[in-house]
Amino acid sequence: MRRLPLRQILCALPLVAVAVWVSQHWSLIETGGREVLAADRFWLLMAVVTTLLGWVAVSFARQGTVLERLPAKRLVVTQFAAGAANHLLPSGIGAGAVNIRFMARCGVPPARYSAALALYFLAEGVSRVALLLLLLLAFPEALRLQTLLPEQIGLPLVATAGVALLAVLVAVVLAVGRLRRLVGTFLRTALTDVRSLHARPGRVLALWGGSLAFPLLQAAGLVAVALSLELPVPVAHIVLAYMAASVVAAAVPSPGGIGSVDASLVVALVAIGASVGAATSTVLAYRLITIWLPLLPGALVLGALVRRKVI
């Protein structure tokens, strides 16, 4: 009996994963589809445009993490495929794995592409938090972060838990000699790359410009969907709600943020004045455009990239 080559199996895995995922979330897809059909077509088109531009922004940010010049077209296509992988694995693992394979194929050494991945996540996190703080300063009464968490879990408790977890991780690294040396080597490589990258204005602009543009484009997509459904909430407040929800949801590892982002977005929109029904409809339509519609094409592209050995 003929055995299937491993690469053919890997090409088929994204499609199988998408089929399983869709079967598990079909009711949400159906509900979101009905909301989209009833919405304003122009603003929905704008949401699609911001989603497409988001992959371009991510491509700039990824280029900004390495000194080597990555092939631009393949980089953008890889980010589209990585989006599909990211919806199937939690906490950015899918997108990270795809980008690691892509950079390895482009000749970036393992230590350097690991540092590049860490720098990307750091820049993205810093950018989101910075934008959130700026919006909170500009609109201090629009949203209370406490409303994004259950009443029994206060912000001080979350901060304490985060500090405790960090302390435990540091203690483990310091206690295990091999792990300490491994982390030390990684940090030295990462710091060397960061200094080299920030000595090149083009890389600085790509890294931080892309990292800032990506969440703003995502927020713009949510604004466009809200306008298509005539959500009676100020645009700036919707952007603030998105930033707050995305920062909070980042602490909950789930594939593509499904569940964590959805719930946080609904609560955030309610916190700025939207009704529960309107907020839920807006989030469902938004996630349909940004996640569910690109999922199958992204999986097909991912399989094609594996087949052609781009990743």
VODODREN-265788 format. One record per residue: residue in one letter; x, y, z of N, C-alpha, C in turn. Coordinates in nm, 3 decimals. Layout:
REM residues N
R   roti        nX        nY        nZ       caX       caY       caZ        cX        cY        cZ
R      A         X         Y         Z         X         Y         Z         X         Y         Z
...
REM end
This chain:
REM residues 311
R   roti        nX        nY        nZ       caX       caY       caZ        cX        cY        cZ
R      M     0.084    -0.120     0.000     0.000     0.000     0.000     0.088     0.126     0.000
R      R     0.059     0.217    -0.089     0.141     0.337    -0.103     0.117     0.433     0.012
R      R     0.227     0.480     0.071     0.218     0.575     0.181     0.223     0.718     0.126
R      L     0.140     0.803     0.183     0.139     0.943     0.141     0.265     1.013     0.192
R      P     0.332     1.093     0.107     0.448     1.169     0.153     0.408     1.265     0.265
R      L     0.503     1.290     0.355     0.476     1.378     0.469     0.433     1.517     0.425
R      R     0.494     1.568     0.318     0.460     1.704     0.272     0.315     1.711     0.224
R      Q     0.264     1.606     0.160     0.124     1.605     0.117     0.030     1.605     0.238
R      I     0.070     1.531     0.341    -0.010     1.529     0.464    -0.013     1.668     0.527
R      L     0.104     1.732     0.531     0.112     1.866     0.589     0.030     1.967     0.509
R      C     0.026     1.950     0.376    -0.054     2.040     0.292    -0.203     2.024     0.321
R      A    -0.245     1.902     0.352    -0.387     1.876     0.377    -0.431     1.914     0.518
R      L    -0.336     1.918     0.612    -0.372     1.945     0.752    -0.447     2.077     0.772
R      P    -0.403     2.190     0.709    -0.477     2.315     0.729    -0.624     2.305     0.688
R      L    -0.652     2.234     0.577    -0.791     2.220     0.531    -0.873     2.136     0.628
R      V    -0.812     2.029     0.680    -0.882     1.946     0.778    -0.912     2.026     0.904
R      A    -0.812     2.103     0.949    -0.831     2.184     1.069    -0.941     2.287     1.050
R      V    -0.944     2.350     0.932    -1.049     2.448     0.903    -1.186     2.382     0.904
R      A    -1.198     2.263     0.844    -1.327     2.193     0.841    -1.376     2.162     0.983
R      V    -1.285     2.117     1.068    -1.323     2.088     1.207    -1.365     2.215     1.279
R      W    -1.286     2.321     1.259    -1.316     2.448     1.326    -1.451     2.503     1.282
R      V    -1.478     2.501     1.152    -1.605     2.553     1.100    -1.723     2.474     1.155
R      S    -1.708     2.340     1.161    -1.817     2.257     1.213    -1.846     2.289     1.359
R      Q    -1.745     2.327     1.434    -1.764     2.359     1.576    -1.823     2.497     1.598
R      H    -1.806     2.587     1.500    -1.851     2.726     1.517    -1.956     2.766     1.413
R      W    -2.025     2.670     1.356    -2.118     2.701     1.248    -2.229     2.794     1.290
R      S    -2.281     2.779     1.410    -2.392     2.866     1.454    -2.348     3.012     1.459
R      L    -2.225     3.036     1.505    -2.174     3.173     1.508    -2.155     3.228     1.367
R      I    -2.103     3.145     1.278    -2.084     3.188     1.140    -2.218     3.223     1.075
R      E    -2.318     3.139     1.099    -2.450     3.163     1.042    -2.511     3.292     1.094
R      T    -2.500     3.315     1.225    -2.554     3.438     1.284    -2.482     3.560     1.230
R      G    -2.348     3.552     1.225    -2.272     3.665     1.172    -2.304     3.692     1.027
R      G    -2.328     3.586     0.949    -2.363     3.602     0.808    -2.493     3.677     0.790
R      R    -2.592     3.646     0.873    -2.721     3.718     0.864    -2.703     3.865     0.896
R      E    -2.620     3.897     0.994    -2.596     4.037     1.029    -2.527     4.111     0.914
R      V    -2.433     4.044     0.850    -2.361     4.107     0.739    -2.454     4.136     0.622
R      L    -2.544     4.043     0.593    -2.637     4.062     0.480    -2.729     4.181     0.501
R      A    -2.754     4.216     0.626    -2.845     4.327     0.656    -2.771     4.460     0.673
R      A    -2.639     4.460     0.662    -2.561     4.580     0.691    -2.536     4.663     0.565
R      D    -2.483     4.786     0.585    -2.450     4.877     0.477    -2.328     4.824     0.400
R      R    -2.342     4.804     0.269    -2.237     4.741     0.189    -2.109     4.824     0.182
R      F    -2.124     4.955     0.176    -2.005     5.041     0.163    -1.912     5.024     0.283
R      W    -1.970     5.032     0.403    -1.887     5.022     0.523    -1.832     4.881     0.540
R      L    -1.906     4.782     0.495    -1.852     4.646     0.499    -1.732     4.632     0.407
R      L    -1.739     4.698     0.290    -1.625     4.697     0.199    -1.504     4.763     0.264
R      M    -1.528     4.872     0.338    -1.418     4.939     0.408    -1.357     4.847     0.513
R      A    -1.440     4.765     0.577    -1.387     4.669     0.675    -1.299     4.565     0.607
R      V    -1.339     4.523     0.488    -1.257     4.427     0.412    -1.125     4.491     0.373
R      V    -1.129     4.617     0.330    -1.007     4.688     0.289    -0.910     4.700     0.407
R      T    -0.960     4.738     0.524    -0.872     4.750     0.641    -0.813     4.615     0.680
R      T    -0.890     4.508     0.660    -0.838     4.374     0.688    -0.723     4.340     0.595
R      L    -0.739     4.370     0.466    -0.632     4.345     0.369    -0.508     4.428     0.400
R      L    -0.528     4.555     0.434    -0.416     4.641     0.468    -0.346     4.596     0.596
R      G    -0.420     4.529     0.683    -0.361     4.478     0.806    -0.250     4.379     0.778
R      W    -0.268     4.291     0.678    -0.162     4.196     0.643    -0.039     4.267     0.588
R      V    -0.061     4.378     0.518     0.053     4.456     0.468     0.128     4.519     0.586
R      A     0.053     4.572     0.684     0.117     4.632     0.801     0.198     4.529     0.878
R      V     0.144     4.408     0.893     0.217     4.302     0.962     0.345     4.266     0.885
R      S     0.337     4.269     0.753     0.454     4.239     0.671     0.565     4.340     0.696
R      F     0.530     4.468     0.705     0.629     4.571     0.737     0.692     4.545     0.873
R      A     0.606     4.512     0.972     0.657     4.488     1.107     0.751     4.368     1.109
R      R     0.715     4.260     1.037     0.802     4.142     1.031     0.935     4.176     0.965
R      Q     0.933     4.255     0.856     1.057     4.295     0.791     1.144     4.377     0.886
R      G     1.080     4.455     0.970     1.155     4.539     1.063     1.225     4.464     1.174
R      T     1.201     4.333     1.185     1.264     4.255     1.292     1.392     4.186     1.249
R      V     1.425     4.191     1.120     1.546     4.124     1.070     1.626     4.220     0.982
R      L     1.757     4.201     0.982     1.844     4.284     0.900     1.836     4.244     0.752
R      E     1.816     4.114     0.725     1.808     4.066     0.588     1.684     4.122     0.519
R      R     1.695     4.147     0.390     1.581     4.192     0.313     1.499     4.070     0.270
R      L     1.376     4.060     0.319     1.290     3.947     0.286     1.216     3.976     0.156
R      P     1.189     3.873     0.074     1.115     3.894    -0.052     0.974     3.946    -0.022
R      A     0.944     4.067    -0.070     0.823     4.139    -0.030     0.694     4.063    -0.061
R      K     0.680     4.014    -0.185     0.556     3.948    -0.224     0.532     3.822    -0.141
R      R     0.637     3.741    -0.129     0.622     3.618    -0.051     0.597     3.649     0.096
R      L     0.653     3.760     0.144     0.632     3.799     0.284     0.486     3.830     0.309
R      V     0.423     3.908     0.219     0.282     3.943     0.237     0.193     3.819     0.227
R      V     0.220     3.734     0.128     0.141     3.612     0.112     0.156     3.522     0.235
R      T     0.276     3.517     0.289     0.300     3.435     0.408     0.221     3.487     0.527
R      Q     0.207     3.620     0.539     0.129     3.675     0.651    -0.019     3.639     0.637
R      F    -0.069     3.635     0.513    -0.207     3.593     0.489    -0.226     3.447     0.533
R      A    -0.130     3.361     0.495    -0.137     3.221     0.535    -0.118     3.206     0.685
R      A    -0.031     3.287     0.743    -0.007     3.280     0.887    -0.131     3.318     0.966
R      G    -0.214     3.406     0.908    -0.339     3.442     0.974    -0.430     3.321     0.992
R      A    -0.435     3.235     0.891    -0.516     3.114     0.901    -0.459     3.021     1.006
R      A    -0.326     3.004     1.006    -0.261     2.918     1.105    -0.282     2.972     1.246
R      N    -0.286     3.104     1.259    -0.302     3.166     1.389    -0.440     3.141     1.448
R      H    -0.540     3.117     1.363    -0.675     3.092     1.411    -0.696     2.947     1.453
R      L    -0.596     2.864     1.429    -0.607     2.722     1.463    -0.523     2.683     1.584
R      L    -0.431     2.772     1.624    -0.347     2.747     1.741    -0.349     2.870     1.831
R      P    -0.335     2.853     1.963    -0.347     2.966     2.056    -0.224     3.055     2.063
R      S    -0.248     3.179     2.110    -0.142     3.273     2.148    -0.040     3.301     2.039
R      G    -0.083     3.310     1.916     0.009     3.344     1.808     0.106     3.233     1.770
R      I     0.086     3.111     1.822     0.179     3.002     1.794     0.177     2.968     1.645
R      G     0.057     2.963     1.585     0.047     2.927     1.444     0.119     3.025     1.355
R      A     0.092     3.154     1.372     0.158     3.256     1.291     0.308     3.258     1.316
R      G     0.346     3.239     1.443     0.488     3.235     1.475     0.560     3.121     1.406
R      A     0.498     3.004     1.406     0.559     2.887     1.342     0.575     2.909     1.191
R      V     0.472     2.964     1.129     0.479     2.990     0.984     0.590     3.089     0.952
R      N     0.600     3.195     1.031     0.703     3.296     1.005     0.844     3.246     1.035
R      I     0.857     3.158     1.134     0.987     3.098     1.160     1.033     3.015     1.041
R      R     0.940     2.934     0.987     0.973     2.853     0.870     1.009     2.943     0.751
R      F     0.934     3.051     0.734     0.960     3.141     0.622     1.098     3.205     0.635
R      M     1.132     3.255     0.754     1.262     3.320     0.773     1.375     3.219     0.759
R      A     1.351     3.095     0.805     1.454     2.992     0.789     1.480     2.965     0.641
R      R     1.372     2.961     0.560     1.387     2.940     0.416     1.460     3.058     0.350
R      C     1.449     3.176     0.413     1.517     3.296     0.359     1.661     3.308     0.407
R      G     1.706     3.208     0.483     1.846     3.206     0.526     1.875     3.272     0.658
R      V     1.774     3.306     0.736     1.796     3.367     0.867     1.832     3.256     0.966
R      P     1.944     3.268     1.041     1.985     3.164     1.136     1.883     3.147     1.249
R      P     1.879     3.028     1.311     1.781     3.000     1.417     1.782     3.101     1.532
R      A     1.899     3.136     1.583     1.905     3.230     1.695     1.848     3.365     1.656
R      R     1.871     3.403     1.530     1.824     3.534     1.485     1.675     3.536     1.460
R      Y     1.619     3.427     1.400     1.475     3.431     1.376     1.397     3.413     1.506
R      S     1.455     3.349     1.606     1.390     3.343     1.737     1.387     3.481     1.801
R      A     1.498     3.554     1.788     1.502     3.691     1.841     1.405     3.781     1.764
R      A     1.395     3.760     1.633     1.303     3.840     1.552     1.158     3.818     1.593
R      L     1.123     3.693     1.622     0.988     3.661     1.665     0.957     3.728     1.798
R      A     1.052     3.721     1.892     1.032     3.785     2.022     1.019     3.936     2.008
R      L     1.100     3.996     1.921     1.094     4.140     1.899     0.960     4.181     1.839
R      Y     0.908     4.099     1.749     0.778     4.130     1.690     0.668     4.132     1.796
R      F     0.664     4.029     1.880     0.562     4.024     1.984     0.578     4.140     2.083
R      L     0.703     4.175     2.114     0.727     4.286     2.205     0.678     4.417     2.144
R      A     0.713     4.442     2.017     0.672     4.566     1.951     0.520     4.575     1.940
R      E     0.456     4.462     1.908     0.310     4.461     1.896     0.245     4.490     2.031
R      G     0.296     4.426     2.136     0.240     4.448     2.270     0.258     4.591     2.318
R      V     0.379     4.643     2.299     0.407     4.781     2.340     0.319     4.879     2.263
R      S     0.302     4.855     2.133     0.221     4.944     2.050     0.076     4.946     2.095
R      R     0.020     4.829     2.123    -0.120     4.822     2.166    -0.140     4.891     2.301
R      V    -0.050     4.865     2.395    -0.062     4.927     2.527    -0.045     5.079     2.517
R      A     0.051     5.124     2.435     0.074     5.268     2.418    -0.049     5.336     2.358
R      L    -0.108     5.274     2.255    -0.228     5.331     2.194    -0.344     5.335     2.293
R      L    -0.356     5.228     2.373    -0.462     5.223     2.474    -0.445     5.335     2.576
R      L    -0.323     5.355     2.624    -0.298     5.460     2.724    -0.326     5.599     2.667
R      L    -0.286     5.621     2.542    -0.312     5.750     2.477    -0.463     5.776     2.466
R      L    -0.537     5.674     2.427    -0.682     5.690     2.414    -0.749     5.709     2.550
R      L    -0.698     5.642     2.651    -0.754     5.660     2.785    -0.729     5.802     2.836
R      L    -0.612     5.857     2.802    -0.583     5.995     2.840    -0.672     6.094     2.765
R      A    -0.698     6.063     2.637    -0.781     6.152     2.556    -0.928     6.142     2.592
R      F    -0.973     6.021     2.630    -1.115     5.999     2.662    -1.126     5.925     2.796
R      P    -1.093     5.993     2.905    -1.086     5.924     3.035    -1.219     5.869     3.085
R      E    -1.329     5.925     3.040    -1.460     5.882     3.090    -1.530     5.783     2.996
R      A    -1.466     5.751     2.884    -1.534     5.667     2.784    -1.542     5.520     2.826
R      L    -1.442     5.473     2.897    -1.437     5.330     2.926    -1.362     5.308     3.057
R      R    -1.418     5.221     3.138    -1.349     5.179     3.260    -1.297     5.038     3.239
R      L    -1.166     5.021     3.253    -1.107     4.890     3.231    -1.163     4.784     3.325
R      Q    -1.208     4.826     3.442    -1.262     4.731     3.539    -1.383     4.656     3.482
R      T    -1.454     4.719     3.389    -1.573     4.655     3.335    -1.539     4.539     3.242
R      L    -1.413     4.530     3.199    -1.374     4.421     3.111    -1.339     4.294     3.187
R      L    -1.340     4.301     3.322    -1.305     4.186     3.403    -1.421     4.150     3.493
R      P    -1.437     4.022     3.530    -1.540     3.986     3.625    -1.524     4.062     3.755
R      E    -1.634     4.088     3.825    -1.630     4.168     3.945    -1.537     4.111     4.051
R      Q    -1.528     3.977     4.059    -1.446     3.917     4.162    -1.297     3.920     4.127
R      I    -1.265     3.959     4.003    -1.124     3.966     3.962    -1.090     4.112     3.934
R      G    -1.029     4.179     4.027    -0.995     4.319     4.010    -0.863     4.336     3.938
R      L    -0.837     4.456     3.891    -0.711     4.485     3.823    -0.591     4.465     3.914
R      P    -0.597     4.503     4.044    -0.482     4.476     4.131    -0.449     4.327     4.141
R      L    -0.554     4.243     4.144    -0.531     4.099     4.152    -0.463     4.047     4.025
R      V    -0.509     4.097     3.910    -0.447     4.056     3.784    -0.301     4.100     3.778
R      A    -0.273     4.224     3.821    -0.136     4.274     3.821    -0.048     4.192     3.916
R      T    -0.101     4.159     4.032    -0.025     4.079     4.129     0.006     3.941     4.073
R      A    -0.093     3.878     4.010    -0.072     3.747     3.951     0.033     3.752     3.841
R      G     0.030     3.859     3.760     0.128     3.873     3.653     0.269     3.888     3.707
R      V     0.285     3.970     3.811     0.417     3.989     3.872     0.466     3.859     3.935
R      A     0.376     3.786     4.001     0.414     3.659     4.064     0.459     3.557     3.960
R      L     0.386     3.550     3.848     0.423     3.458     3.742     0.560     3.492     3.684
R      L     0.585     3.622     3.664     0.714     3.666     3.612     0.827     3.630     3.708
R      A     0.802     3.649     3.840     0.903     3.616     3.940     0.934     3.467     3.940
R      V     0.831     3.384     3.922     0.852     3.239     3.918     0.936     3.201     3.796
R      L     0.905     3.261     3.681     0.980     3.231     3.559     1.127     3.269     3.573
R      V     1.152     3.387     3.631     1.290     3.432     3.651     1.364     3.338     3.746
R      A     1.296     3.296     3.853     1.358     3.205     3.950     1.395     3.071     3.885
R      V     1.305     3.019     3.800     1.331     2.892     3.733     1.451     2.905     3.639
R      V     1.456     3.015     3.563     1.568     3.037     3.471     1.700     3.045     3.546
R      L     1.702     3.117     3.656     1.825     3.133     3.734     1.867     3.003     3.802
R      A     1.771     2.919     3.835     1.801     2.796     3.908     1.854     2.685     3.819
R      V     1.813     2.682     3.693     1.854     2.575     3.600     1.967     2.626     3.513
R      G     2.086     2.568     3.532     2.206     2.616     3.463     2.194     2.615     3.312
R      R     2.149     2.504     3.255     2.139     2.494     3.110     2.039     2.594     3.055
R      L     1.928     2.609     3.124     1.826     2.705     3.081     1.879     2.847     3.093
R      R     1.956     2.872     3.200     2.014     3.006     3.219     2.108     3.042     3.105
R      R     2.191     2.944     3.065     2.284     2.971     2.954     2.210     2.991     2.823
R      L     2.104     2.911     2.802     2.026     2.922     2.679     1.958     3.058     2.671
R      V     1.896     3.102     2.781     1.829     3.232     2.784     1.930     3.344     2.769
R      G     2.047     3.328     2.832     2.151     3.431     2.821     2.198     3.449     2.678
R      T     2.220     3.335     2.608     2.260     3.343     2.467     2.153     3.409     2.381
R      F     2.027     3.370     2.408     1.916     3.429     2.333     1.909     3.580     2.356
R      L     1.922     3.624     2.481     1.911     3.767     2.512     2.026     3.845     2.449
R      R     2.146     3.789     2.451     2.259     3.859     2.388     2.237     3.874     2.238
R      T     2.189     3.768     2.174     2.160     3.776     2.030     2.050     3.877     2.002
R      A     1.945     3.873     2.084     1.832     3.964     2.064     1.874     4.109     2.082
R      L     1.953     4.138     2.186     1.995     4.276     2.211     2.089     4.326     2.102
R      T     2.176     4.237     2.053     2.264     4.276     1.942     2.184     4.311     1.818
R      D     2.082     4.229     1.787     1.997     4.254     1.671     1.916     4.382     1.688
R      V     1.865     4.404     1.809     1.786     4.525     1.834     1.870     4.650     1.812
R      R     1.994     4.648     1.860     2.082     4.764     1.840     2.111     4.784     1.691
R      S     2.137     4.674     1.620     2.168     4.685     1.477     2.047     4.735     1.398
R      L     1.929     4.683     1.431     1.808     4.723     1.361     1.775     4.870     1.386
R      H     1.792     4.915     1.510     1.757     5.053     1.541     1.862     5.153     1.495
R      A     1.972     5.102     1.438     2.068     5.190     1.374     2.033     5.215     1.228
R      R     1.929     5.145     1.181     1.885     5.160     1.042     1.744     5.219     1.042
R      P     1.730     5.347     1.001     1.598     5.414     1.006     1.488     5.339     0.931
R      G     1.523     5.274     0.820     1.422     5.200     0.744     1.362     5.086     0.824
R      R     1.447     5.015     0.898     1.398     4.904     0.979     1.316     4.955     1.098
R      V     1.359     5.066     1.156     1.284     5.125     1.268     1.144     5.165     1.222
R      L     1.137     5.231     1.106     1.008     5.273     1.053     0.920     5.153     1.022
R      A     0.978     5.049     0.963     0.900     4.929     0.929     0.849     4.861     1.055
R      L     0.935     4.843     1.154     0.897     4.772     1.277     0.789     4.846     1.354
R      W     0.816     4.970     1.388     0.722     5.043     1.475     0.605     5.100     1.397
R      G     0.628     5.137     1.270     0.516     5.182     1.188     0.417     5.071     1.163
R      G     0.468     4.951     1.129     0.380     4.837     1.107     0.311     4.793     1.235
R      S     0.385     4.795     1.347     0.328     4.752     1.475     0.218     4.846     1.523
R      L     0.232     4.974     1.494     0.127     5.071     1.531     0.011     5.067     1.432
R      A     0.042     5.049     1.303    -0.062     5.052     1.201    -0.155     4.932     1.211
R      F    -0.101     4.814     1.248    -0.183     4.694     1.250    -0.302     4.703     1.345
R      P    -0.282     4.735     1.475    -0.399     4.745     1.562    -0.492     4.860     1.523
R      L    -0.436     4.969     1.468    -0.522     5.079     1.425    -0.610     5.036     1.307
R      L    -0.555     4.957     1.217    -0.634     4.907     1.104    -0.740     4.808     1.152
R      Q    -0.707     4.725     1.251    -0.805     4.635     1.307    -0.919     4.713     1.373
R      A    -0.881     4.817     1.447    -0.983     4.900     1.510    -1.067     4.972     1.405
R      A    -1.004     5.015     1.296    -1.078     5.081     1.188    -1.178     4.984     1.126
R      G    -1.141     4.857     1.116    -1.235     4.757     1.065    -1.356     4.743     1.155
R      L    -1.333     4.744     1.286    -1.446     4.737     1.380    -1.533     4.861     1.369
R      V    -1.471     4.977     1.351    -1.547     5.101     1.333    -1.633     5.093     1.208
R      A    -1.575     5.042     1.098    -1.649     5.031     0.973    -1.770     4.939     0.988
R      V    -1.752     4.827     1.057    -1.865     4.735     1.080    -1.970     4.802     1.167
R      A    -1.925     4.873     1.271    -2.019     4.942     1.359    -2.101     5.045     1.281
R      L    -2.035     5.118     1.190    -2.106     5.216     1.108    -2.202     5.148     1.012
R      S    -2.164     5.031     0.962    -2.253     4.959     0.870    -2.380     4.913     0.941
R      L    -2.371     4.888     1.070    -2.487     4.844     1.148    -2.551     4.958     1.227
R      E    -2.497     5.080     1.203    -2.550     5.202     1.268    -2.546     5.192     1.419
R      L    -2.434     5.148     1.471    -2.415     5.142     1.617    -2.404     5.284     1.671
R      P    -2.489     5.323     1.766    -2.492     5.461     1.815    -2.384     5.491     1.919
R      V    -2.258     5.481     1.877    -2.145     5.504     1.968    -2.040     5.586     1.894
R      P    -1.977     5.686     1.959    -1.874     5.766     1.892    -1.759     5.680     1.839
R      V    -1.707     5.718     1.724    -1.601     5.641     1.659    -1.479     5.625     1.748
R      A    -1.434     5.734     1.811    -1.315     5.728     1.896    -1.335     5.631     2.012
R      H    -1.457     5.623     2.063    -1.486     5.532     2.174    -1.480     5.386     2.127
R      I    -1.519     5.361     2.002    -1.510     5.224     1.948    -1.364     5.182     1.936
R      V    -1.279     5.276     1.890    -1.135     5.246     1.881    -1.080     5.215     2.019
R      L    -1.119     5.295     2.118    -1.075     5.271     2.255    -1.123     5.134     2.304
R      A    -1.248     5.102     2.276    -1.302     4.972     2.317    -1.223     4.858     2.255
R      Y    -1.188     4.871     2.128    -1.111     4.765     2.062    -0.974     4.748     2.129
R      M    -0.904     4.860     2.152    -0.770     4.851     2.212    -0.777     4.787     2.350
R      A    -0.873     4.828     2.430    -0.886     4.772     2.565    -0.918     4.624     2.559
R      A    -1.010     4.586     2.473    -1.050     4.445     2.463    -0.935     4.359     2.412
R      S    -0.858     4.408     2.315    -0.748     4.328     2.260    -0.636     4.309     2.362
R      V    -0.611     4.413     2.443    -0.507     4.401     2.547    -0.550     4.301     2.654
R      V    -0.676     4.309     2.696    -0.726     4.216     2.798    -0.730     4.074     2.743
R      A    -0.777     4.057     2.619    -0.791     3.923     2.561    -0.657     3.857     2.536
R      A    -0.550     3.937     2.522    -0.418     3.880     2.498    -0.371     3.792     2.613
R      A    -0.428     3.813     2.731    -0.390     3.733     2.848    -0.457     3.597     2.848
R      V    -0.554     3.576     2.757    -0.627     3.448     2.753    -0.589     3.376     2.625
R      P    -0.506     3.270     2.633    -0.463     3.200     2.512    -0.575     3.118     2.449
R      S    -0.618     3.160     2.331    -0.719     3.084     2.257    -0.688     3.099     2.109
R      P    -0.722     3.000     2.026    -0.693     3.007     1.882    -0.755     3.130     1.817
R      G    -0.668     3.219     1.764    -0.716     3.338     1.697    -0.790     3.434     1.787
R      G    -0.778     3.415     1.919    -0.852     3.498     2.012    -1.001     3.469     2.014
R      I    -1.041     3.356     1.951    -1.183     3.321     1.944    -1.234     3.292     2.084
R      G    -1.339     3.358     2.124    -1.391     3.343     2.258    -1.343     3.456     2.346
R      S    -1.212     3.467     2.365    -1.157     3.571     2.452    -1.176     3.710     2.391
R      V    -1.138     3.725     2.263    -1.154     3.855     2.196    -1.301     3.888     2.177
R      D    -1.380     3.788     2.135    -1.523     3.811     2.113    -1.590     3.863     2.240
R      A    -1.568     3.792     2.351    -1.631     3.832     2.477    -1.582     3.968     2.521
R      S    -1.450     3.993     2.511    -1.396     4.122     2.554    -1.449     4.236     2.469
R      L    -1.462     4.213     2.338    -1.514     4.318     2.250    -1.660     4.351     2.283
R      V    -1.740     4.248     2.305    -1.880     4.272     2.340    -1.891     4.352     2.469
R      V    -1.818     4.310     2.572    -1.823     4.380     2.701    -1.772     4.523     2.687
R      A    -1.664     4.541     2.608    -1.608     4.675     2.590    -1.706     4.767     2.517
R      L    -1.773     4.716     2.415    -1.871     4.798     2.343    -1.990     4.833     2.432
R      V    -2.031     4.738     2.515    -2.139     4.767     2.611    -2.093     4.873     2.710
R      A    -1.967     4.866     2.751    -1.913     4.960     2.849    -1.908     5.103     2.796
R      I    -1.903     5.119     2.662    -1.900     5.255     2.607    -2.038     5.302     2.561
R      G    -2.141     5.222     2.589    -2.275     5.271     2.563    -2.360     5.192     2.467
R      A    -2.306     5.089     2.403    -2.387     5.010     2.309    -2.475     4.911     2.386
R      S    -2.588     4.874     2.327    -2.671     4.771     2.388    -2.606     4.634     2.369
R      V    -2.643     4.537     2.451    -2.584     4.405     2.441    -2.611     4.343     2.304
R      G    -2.734     4.357     2.254    -2.769     4.300     2.124    -2.691     4.363     2.011
R      A    -2.682     4.497     2.012    -2.609     4.567     1.906    -2.460     4.535     1.912
R      A    -2.404     4.528     2.033    -2.263     4.497     2.048    -2.233     4.356     1.998
R      T    -2.320     4.261     2.031    -2.301     4.123     1.988    -2.307     4.112     1.835
R      S    -2.405     4.179     1.774    -2.418     4.176     1.628    -2.294     4.236     1.561
R      T    -2.244     4.346     1.617    -2.126     4.412     1.560    -2.005     4.321     1.566
R      V    -1.985     4.257     1.680    -1.868     4.169     1.697    -1.879     4.048     1.606
R      L    -1.996     3.989     1.595    -2.014     3.873     1.508    -1.983     3.908     1.362
R      A    -2.036     4.022     1.316    -2.011     4.064     1.178    -1.863     4.096     1.157
R      Y    -1.803     4.161     1.255    -1.660     4.197     1.246    -1.573     4.073     1.238
R      R    -1.600     3.975     1.322    -1.520     3.853     1.323    -1.545     3.768     1.198
R      L    -1.664     3.777     1.142    -1.692     3.707     1.017    -1.601     3.758     0.905
R      I    -1.585     3.890     0.899    -1.504     3.951     0.795    -1.355     3.927     0.819
R      T    -1.310     3.940     0.943    -1.167     3.935     0.972    -1.113     3.795     0.996
R      I    -1.198     3.699     1.032    -1.150     3.565     1.063    -1.212     3.459     0.974
R      W    -1.344     3.451     0.975    -1.410     3.337     0.914    -1.403     3.337     0.762
R      L    -1.422     3.453     0.699    -1.414     3.457     0.553    -1.273     3.430     0.499
R      P    -1.167     3.485     0.560    -1.032     3.455     0.507    -0.978     3.319     0.549
R      L    -1.049     3.245     0.633    -0.993     3.124     0.690    -0.964     3.017     0.585
R      L    -1.063     2.984     0.501    -1.043     2.881     0.399    -0.940     2.924     0.294
R      P    -0.951     3.046     0.236    -0.845     3.088     0.142    -0.707     3.088     0.206
R      G    -0.700     3.130     0.332    -0.571     3.131     0.401    -0.515     2.991     0.418
R      A    -0.603     2.894     0.448    -0.558     2.755     0.462    -0.509     2.700     0.328
R      L    -0.579     2.736     0.218    -0.537     2.691     0.085    -0.400     2.749     0.050
R      V    -0.381     2.878     0.080    -0.251     2.941     0.054    -0.143     2.878     0.140
R      L    -0.176     2.848     0.265    -0.079     2.784     0.354    -0.035     2.649     0.298
R      G    -0.131     2.570     0.251    -0.096     2.442     0.191    -0.010     2.458     0.068
R      A    -0.041     2.561    -0.015     0.038     2.586    -0.135     0.181     2.628    -0.100
R      L     0.197     2.707     0.004     0.331     2.750     0.045     0.413     2.633     0.097
R      V     0.347     2.542     0.168     0.417     2.422     0.215     0.458     2.336     0.096
R      R     0.366     2.322     0.000     0.394     2.239    -0.118     0.509     2.294    -0.201
R      R     0.517     2.427    -0.210     0.623     2.490    -0.289     0.750     2.517    -0.209
R      K     0.749     2.473    -0.084     0.866     2.484     0.005     0.905     2.630     0.032
R      V     0.804     2.719     0.031     0.829     2.857     0.073     0.841     2.862     0.224
R      I     0.766     2.773     0.291     0.776     2.758     0.437     0.800     2.611     0.472
REM end
